[in-house]
Amino acid sequence: MIGEDRRPLVFAVRRETPTSIGDPLERSLLTPHFLILCVSALFSALGFSSVIPTVARFVATDLNGGDLEIGVALGVFSFSAILARPWIGRLGDRRGRRLLIAGGSFVTAGVLACHIFADSYGLLLLARLAMGAVQGAFFVGTVTLTTDLAPDHRRGEAASYFSVAIYGGMAFGPWLGEWAVGRWGFDGGWLVGAACMAIAAVVACWLPDFVSSPDSDVPNSDDSDRRRVLLYRSAIWPGVVMALGIMIFPALHGFMPKLMDERALGDAGPIYALYGLLVLGLRLVCSRLPDALGTTKTASLALLGSTIGMLVMGSFVSRSGMFVGAAILAIGGSLLYPALMVAAVEGVPANERAQAMSTFTMFFELSGGVGGPVLGLVAWTAGTTVAAFFGASVIAALGIPVLWTWKRRNPSIT
């Protein structure tokens, strides 16, 4: 059963190798490389998330699309990203993390800049598909390097600090996109996102390729010893839980601006700012919580926060209701990823972590690819954008029984 066997699905046999770098108790966490990684991640997340509300507004205004068209445009990039994930993981283990991070950010910047030529719905979908195929390289590279750099007993803390950059960028990125569109129009919104990605690429040039001990079987060893991995079993269950929990983001980033326009509730920027500040604060204050409480309890608390937050935003459609809902959502946004990332790489050799992370992060893309169209269909069927928030709440709640099913099948999960 999946979850009882933490070995990956493989097509060839490999030998176990050590992955530690000296005594893990002596290793520091907040090293210069770790801080550079976080800065690069911040700019990449800003660039990626800044165009989410831009896509929604562009489809609704310039292309005269409805909720279903918005949902498809938000999620279509995920399908090409999912298809590219296995090759990205193998490339990261073979050629290094820096290539994925710097190279992926640079190419994504170019693709984002090309969005200015998408003057029809079909061209926009093509641009989104191209972005999906390249942007995942950065994410796989950064989350893998985070686990490489962190001592084993502080991986949850490392994931919390790193995710301050990722989720902080994702929280403030939509506000940046709204500001750029208001100042320079949609072309300005695409180009600001591209500029953030380019900055992330430049910063990433100072990162290492690999982090491994001198006697380990490092990723540039003979190809005959390297496994060809399709899916890492240790990453499947945490990936599924993550996908359900982050289904809130298509509603928060894609449908909230449209709903606020429909109800004349004002600018969504301050709500994104509140959410971002709370996520940053909780990530820093609760950085040790995943290591202290364990995966199951921490993820349960996060899923509960996401469920209630979406329910509040859908039930109390007012400016104050959006602020309260966003504040509750910050609980889920700050705790879910650090807890699940630790479980996804538990026991995975260093020269295979990029492949494990490619499986884990594949579920981010799956959530975005499925979540946008599903929530758009829910809103279209119900005849109201508010339905997207209730749909996201139900999906996040489903993550709790899935989480505890995983726990029952694998008692070693904390």
C-alpha positions in Angstrom: 0.0 0.0 0.0 1.2 3.5 -0.6 2.3 5.0 2.6 3.4 1.7 4.1 6.3 1.5 1.7 8.4 4.7 1.6 10.6 3.5 -1.2 10.1 5.2 -4.6 8.6 3.7 -7.7 11.6 3.0 -9.8 12.7 1.5 -13.1 16.2 0.5 -12.1 18.0 -0.6 -8.9 20.3 1.7 -7.1 22.5 1.4 -4.0 22.0 3.3 -0.8 24.4 6.1 -0.1 25.1 8.5 2.9 23.6 11.9 2.7 24.8 13.7 5.8 27.4 16.5 5.9 29.3 15.8 9.1 27.5 15.9 12.4 24.0 17.3 11.9 24.0 18.7 15.4 27.0 20.9 14.4 25.6 22.3 11.2 24.2 25.8 11.0 20.9 26.6 9.4 21.1 30.3 8.7 24.1 30.2 6.3 24.8 32.7 3.5 23.7 30.2 0.9 20.4 29.7 2.8 19.7 33.4 2.9 20.6 33.8 -0.8 18.1 31.0 -1.5 15.4 32.8 0.4 16.0 36.1 -1.4 15.8 34.4 -4.8 12.6 32.6 -3.7 11.0 35.8 -2.6 11.4 37.5 -6.0 10.4 34.4 -7.9 7.2 34.0 -5.8 6.5 37.7 -6.3 6.8 37.4 -10.0 4.7 34.2 -10.3 1.9 35.3 -8.1 1.7 38.9 -9.3 0.2 37.8 -12.6 -2.6 35.7 -11.0 -5.0 38.6 -10.5 -3.7 40.1 -13.8 -4.8 36.9 -15.7 -8.2 37.1 -14.0 -8.8 40.7 -14.8 -7.4 40.5 -18.3 -9.8 37.6 -19.2 -12.8 39.3 -17.6 -12.2 42.8 -19.1 -10.2 42.7 -22.3 -11.3 39.2 -23.4 -14.9 39.4 -22.0 -14.6 35.9 -20.4 -16.6 34.6 -17.5 -15.9 32.5 -14.4 -15.2 29.3 -16.4 -12.8 31.1 -18.7 -11.0 32.7 -15.8 -10.7 29.3 -14.0 -9.3 27.6 -17.1 -6.8 30.4 -17.8 -5.6 30.3 -14.1 -5.1 26.5 -14.1 -4.1 25.5 -17.6 -0.4 26.2 -17.0 -0.4 23.4 -14.4 -0.9 20.7 -17.0 2.4 21.4 -18.8 4.1 21.8 -15.5 3.0 18.4 -14.3 4.2 16.7 -17.5 7.6 18.4 -17.1 8.1 17.5 -13.5 9.8 14.1 -13.8 12.4 15.4 -16.2 13.0 18.5 -14.1 13.7 16.3 -11.0 16.2 14.1 -12.9 17.9 17.2 -14.3 18.3 18.6 -10.8 19.9 15.4 -9.5 22.2 15.1 -12.5 23.2 18.8 -13.2 22.6 20.5 -9.9 20.1 22.7 -8.1 21.5 26.0 -9.3 20.7 25.2 -13.0 17.1 24.6 -12.1 16.8 27.8 -9.9 18.7 30.3 -12.0 17.9 28.8 -15.4 14.3 28.2 -14.6 13.8 31.8 -13.4 15.5 33.3 -16.4 13.4 31.4 -18.9 10.2 32.0 -17.0 11.0 35.8 -17.0 11.2 35.6 -20.8 7.9 33.7 -21.1 6.1 36.1 -18.8 7.4 39.1 -20.9 5.9 37.4 -24.0 2.4 37.5 -22.4 2.2 41.1 -23.7 1.6 39.5 -27.2 -1.3 37.4 -26.0 -4.2 39.5 -27.4 -6.7 36.7 -27.7 -7.9 34.0 -25.3 -6.2 31.2 -27.3 -2.8 33.0 -27.3 -3.1 33.6 -23.6 -3.7 29.9 -23.0 -0.6 29.1 -25.1 1.5 31.6 -23.0 0.2 30.0 -19.8 1.1 26.5 -21.0 4.6 27.7 -21.9 5.0 29.2 -18.5 3.9 26.0 -16.8 6.5 24.0 -18.6 9.4 26.1 -17.3 8.5 27.7 -14.0 8.4 24.4 -12.1 12.2 24.1 -12.5 12.7 26.9 -10.0 10.3 25.5 -7.4 11.9 22.0 -7.5 15.4 23.4 -7.3 14.7 25.7 -4.3 12.7 23.2 -2.2 15.4 20.5 -2.8 18.2 22.8 -1.9 16.4 23.8 1.3 16.5 20.2 2.4 20.1 19.9 1.3 21.2 22.9 3.4 19.3 22.1 6.6 20.4 19.8 9.3 18.1 16.7 9.5 16.6 17.6 12.9 15.8 21.2 11.7 14.2 20.6 8.4 10.8 21.7 9.6 12.3 24.9 10.8 14.2 25.4 7.6 11.0 24.8 5.6 9.3 27.5 7.7 11.9 30.1 7.1 12.2 29.3 3.4 8.4 29.4 3.0 8.3 32.8 4.6 9.9 33.9 1.3 7.7 31.7 -0.9 4.3 32.5 0.7 5.3 36.0 1.5 5.9 36.6 -2.2 2.7 34.8 -3.0 0.8 37.0 -0.6 2.3 40.3 -1.7 2.6 39.4 -5.4 -1.1 39.8 -6.2 -1.0 43.3 -4.6 2.1 44.1 -6.7 0.3 42.9 -9.8 -2.8 45.0 -9.0 -0.7 48.1 -8.5 1.3 47.5 -11.7 -1.9 47.0 -13.8 -3.4 50.1 -12.2 -0.4 52.2 -13.1 0.8 50.8 -16.5 -2.0 48.5 -17.7 -1.9 44.8 -18.4 1.4 45.0 -20.3 2.9 46.6 -17.2 1.6 43.8 -15.0 3.2 41.1 -17.2 6.5 43.0 -17.4 6.7 43.6 -13.6 6.2 39.9 -13.0 9.0 39.2 -15.6 11.3 41.6 -13.9 10.9 39.9 -10.5 11.7 36.6 -12.1 14.8 38.0 -13.7 16.0 39.3 -10.3 15.5 35.9 -8.8 17.6 34.4 -11.6 20.5 36.8 -11.0 20.5 36.2 -7.2 20.4 32.4 -7.7 23.8 32.5 -9.5 25.5 32.6 -6.1 23.9 29.3 -5.0 25.7 26.0 -4.9 25.0 23.2 -7.4 24.8 20.4 -4.7 25.2 19.9 -1.0 26.6 16.5 -0.2 29.4 14.9 1.8 32.7 14.1 0.0 32.1 10.3 0.3 28.5 10.2 -0.8 27.3 9.1 -4.2 26.9 12.6 -5.5 24.5 13.3 -8.4 27.3 13.6 -11.0 28.3 10.0 -10.6 28.0 7.4 -13.3 24.5 7.3 -14.9 24.3 3.5 -14.4 23.9 4.0 -10.7 21.2 6.6 -11.0 17.5 5.6 -10.7 15.0 6.6 -13.2 12.1 7.8 -10.9 8.6 8.4 -12.1 7.0 9.1 -8.7 8.5 9.0 -5.2 6.1 7.1 -2.9 7.2 9.1 0.2 6.1 12.3 -1.5 2.7 11.1 -2.8 0.6 11.2 0.3 1.9 14.6 1.6 1.5 15.9 -2.0 -2.2 14.9 -2.1 -2.8 16.6 1.3 -1.0 19.7 0.1 -3.0 19.8 -3.1 -6.3 19.8 -1.2 -5.2 22.3 1.3 -3.9 24.9 -1.2 -7.0 24.7 -3.3 -7.9 28.0 -1.6 -5.5 30.0 -3.7 -7.4 30.0 -7.0 -10.4 31.4 -4.9 -8.2 33.9 -3.0 -6.1 35.2 -5.8 -8.3 34.6 -8.8 -11.9 35.0 -7.8 -11.7 37.5 -4.8 -10.8 40.5 -7.0 -13.7 39.7 -9.4 -16.1 39.3 -6.4 -15.0 42.6 -4.9 -15.5 44.3 -8.2 -19.0 42.8 -8.5 -20.0 43.9 -5.0 -18.1 47.3 -5.2 -16.0 46.4 -2.2 -12.9 48.3 -3.2 -9.3 47.4 -3.8 -8.2 43.8 -2.9 -4.6 45.0 -2.3 -4.9 45.7 1.5 -6.5 42.3 2.1 -3.6 40.6 0.3 -1.2 42.7 2.4 -2.9 41.6 5.7 -2.7 38.0 4.7 0.9 38.3 3.7 1.9 40.1 6.9 0.2 37.4 9.1 1.7 34.6 7.1 5.2 36.1 7.5 4.6 36.6 11.3 3.2 33.2 11.9 6.0 31.5 9.9 8.7 33.3 12.0 7.0 32.8 15.4 5.9 29.2 14.7 9.0 28.1 12.8 9.7 25.3 15.2 6.1 24.1 15.4 6.3 21.4 12.7 9.3 19.8 14.4 7.6 20.1 17.8 4.1 19.0 17.0 4.8 16.7 14.1 3.4 16.5 10.7 -0.2 15.3 11.5 -1.1 17.8 14.1 0.4 20.7 12.4 -1.2 19.9 9.0 -4.6 19.3 10.7 -4.5 22.8 12.2 -3.5 24.3 8.9 -6.3 22.6 7.0 -8.8 23.7 9.6 -7.7 27.3 9.2 -8.0 27.1 5.4 -11.5 25.5 5.7 -12.9 28.1 8.1 -11.2 31.1 6.3 -12.8 30.2 3.0 -16.2 29.6 4.7 -16.1 33.1 6.3 -15.2 34.8 3.0 -18.0 33.1 1.2 -20.6 33.6 4.0 -19.8 37.3 4.9 -19.3 39.0 1.6 -18.2 42.4 2.8 -14.9 44.2 3.1 -14.7 43.3 6.8 -15.7 39.7 6.1 -12.8 39.5 3.5 -10.3 40.8 6.1 -11.5 38.3 8.8 -11.4 35.4 6.4 -8.0 36.3 5.1 -6.7 36.5 8.7 -8.0 33.0 9.4 -6.6 31.7 6.1 -3.2 32.8 7.2 -3.1 29.9 9.7 -3.3 27.4 6.9 -0.9 29.4 4.7 1.7 29.5 7.4 1.7 25.9 8.6 0.7 23.4 5.9 3.8 23.5 3.6 6.5 23.2 6.3 4.9 20.2 7.9 4.4 18.3 4.7 7.7 19.0 3.0 9.6 17.4 5.9 7.6 14.2 5.5 8.1 14.2 1.7 11.9 13.9 2.0 12.2 11.8 5.1 14.7 9.0 4.4 15.4 10.2 0.8 19.1 10.1 -0.3 20.6 13.5 -1.2 21.2 12.5 -4.8 17.5 11.7 -5.2 15.9 14.6 -3.4 15.2 16.6 -6.5 13.2 13.7 -7.9 11.3 13.4 -4.6 10.6 17.1 -4.6 9.5 17.0 -8.2 6.8 14.5 -7.1 5.8 16.6 -4.1 5.7 19.9 -6.0 3.8 18.3 -8.8 0.8 18.4 -6.5 1.1 22.2 -6.3 0.6 22.3 -10.0 -2.1 19.7 -9.9 -4.0 21.8 -7.3 -3.7 24.9 -9.5 -4.5 23.1 -12.7 -7.6 21.4 -11.3 -8.6 24.0 -8.7 -9.0 27.0 -11.1 -11.3 25.2 -13.6 -13.2 23.3 -10.8 -13.9 26.4 -8.8 -14.8 28.3 -12.0 -17.2 25.5 -12.9 -18.7 25.6 -9.4 -19.2 29.3 -9.7 -20.6 29.1 -13.2 -23.0 26.3 -12.3 -24.3 28.1 -9.2 -24.5 31.4 -11.0 -22.5 33.3 -8.4 -18.8 33.9 -7.8 -19.3 33.3 -4.1 -19.8 29.6 -4.7 -16.1 29.3 -5.6 -15.3 30.1 -1.9 -17.6 27.5 -0.6 -16.2 25.0 -3.0 -12.6 25.7 -1.8 -13.7 25.4 1.8 -15.1 21.9 1.1 -12.0 20.8 -0.7 -9.7 22.0 2.0 -11.8 20.1 4.6 -11.4 16.9 2.6 -7.7 17.1 3.3 -8.2 16.3 7.0 -9.6 12.7 6.5 -7.0 12.1 3.8 -4.2 13.2 6.2 -5.4 10.9 9.0 -5.8 8.0 6.5 -2.2 8.5 5.5 -1.3 8.5 9.2 -3.1 5.2 9.9 -1.4 3.5 6.9 2.0 4.8 8.0 2.3 4.9 11.8 5.9 6.2 11.5 4.5 9.6 10.4 4.6 11.9 13.5 
